[in-house]
Amino acid sequence: MVKTTFLAAVLCCGFAPAQSSLNVASKIVASANGFLNSLDEAQRSKVLFEFNDAAQRMKWSNLPTTMVPRAGLKMGDLSATQRKAAMDLLASALSKRGYEKVLAIVEGDETLKVAEGGRGGMFGRDLFYISLLGKPSLKEPWMLQFGGHHLALNITIVGADGILTPSLTAAQPAKYTVDGKTVRPLGAENDKAFALINALDEGQRKQAILNYKVADLVLGPGKDGKTIQPEGIKCSAMNAGQQTMLLDLVSEWAGIVNEQAAAARMAEIKANLSATWFAWSGPTTNGTPAYYRIQGPALVIEYAPQPLGGDPTMHIHTIYRDPTNDYGKKSVGH
């Protein structure tokens, strides 16, 4: 077990490497091959799947791995060297802030394990899994999966393109302390949303706030292919400043992937902005639990506080989808 937390390394030493727009694909492939080369034959047979393995592609969840088993290699079964190679691969595919967010989620699950007294071996940084679908390639599509309780990253890689949908980021506890520093893995997702709903005028808020309660993810795990009608306020009814705030909020998900892929994704979302909707359910005072959804032609984001465990603001689920391109279907034709 690695005793120095990856999160502490980030907070203290800036461990997460910044991504360059140059040679992104070759860096990711090199990191993937470095990870594979650190494994023995039996481990490689566990971590590698066919790219078109639909069952493995959809084997992700918000629930603990004891409740929904994952496939691939468990982080707790890797040596320190192998574990570092796995995290180096993840860092190469993500942006600096995206990588830090993922580490904060993982470390939050370790905090939950300690708080629960290790109950049932359900939580902790050792219970996250990594798998590769297809062989790392500069030209052919392949996929990196990393996740466990409260995290599921499905990154389809086609050249330098990184398609992060569908992915789930969540946090419990949503606020904790490491080495005297307060960590809020999804703090920006919360604060930017409350800033936006309160930047709307009274008429706009009446459009945005739903007349019924939404308490959980509508398009969460197991809901692939499901569609819902957009609700709330259309972004074309927002002013330029409000639209900028919404795009900044969206970037908390779209910006998790490496900077080059994130820039392309944000350009796509911005191009569809006039047909994008923002819906809210719950109070509008920051510090209270509220659900929201951002939905456009190629985008669904949901943010849903959970009552399980007591304070819903301390237990957050979110989903990030592209109904046109989940699992890179538009890019790879599957």
Stockholm file with secondary structure:
# STOCKHOLM 1.0

chainA/1-334         MVKTTFLAAVLCCGFAPAQSSLNVASKIVASANGFLNSLDEAQRSKVLFEFNDAAQRMKWSNLPTTMVPRAGLKMGDLSATQRKAAMDLLASALSKRGYEKVLAIVEGDETLKVAEGGRGGMFGRDLFYISLLGKPSLKEPWMLQFGGHHLALNITIVGADGILTPSLTAAQPAKYTVDGKTVRPLGAENDKAFALINALDEGQRKQAILNYKVADLVLGPGKDGKTIQPEGIKCSAMNAGQQTMLLDLVSEWAGIVNEQAAAARMAEIKANLSATWFAWSGPTTNGTPAYYRIQGPALVIEYAPQPLGGDPTMHIHTIYRDPTNDYGKKSVGH
#=GR chainA/1-334 SS CCCSCHHHHHHHHCCSCCCCSSSHHHHHHHHHHHHHHTSCHHHHHHHEECTTCHHHHTCCCSSCTTTSCCCSEEGGGSCHHHHHHHHHHHHHHBCHHHHHHHHHHHHHHHHHHHHTTTGGGCCSGGGCEEEEESCCCSSSCEEEEEEETTEEEEEEEETTEEECCSEEEEESSSSEEETTEEECTTHHHHHHHHHHHHHSCHHHHHHHBCSSCCCSCSSCTTCTTCCCCCCSEEGGGSCHHHHHHHHHHHHHHHTTBCHHHHHHHHHHHHHTGGGCEEEEESCCSTTSCCEEEEEETTEEEEEEECCTTSCGGGSEEEEEECTTTGGGHHHHCC
#=GC SS_cons         CCCSCHHHHHHHHCCSCCCCSSSHHHHHHHHHHHHHHTSCHHHHHHHEECTTCHHHHTCCCSSCTTTSCCCSEEGGGSCHHHHHHHHHHHHHHBCHHHHHHHHHHHHHHHHHHHHTTTGGGCCSGGGCEEEEESCCCSSSCEEEEEEETTEEEEEEEETTEEECCSEEEEESSSSEEETTEEECTTHHHHHHHHHHHHHSCHHHHHHHBCSSCCCSCSSCTTCTTCCCCCCSEEGGGSCHHHHHHHHHHHHHHHTTBCHHHHHHHHHHHHHTGGGCEEEEESCCSTTSCCEEEEEETTEEEEEEECCTTSCGGGSEEEEEECTTTGGGHHHHCC
//
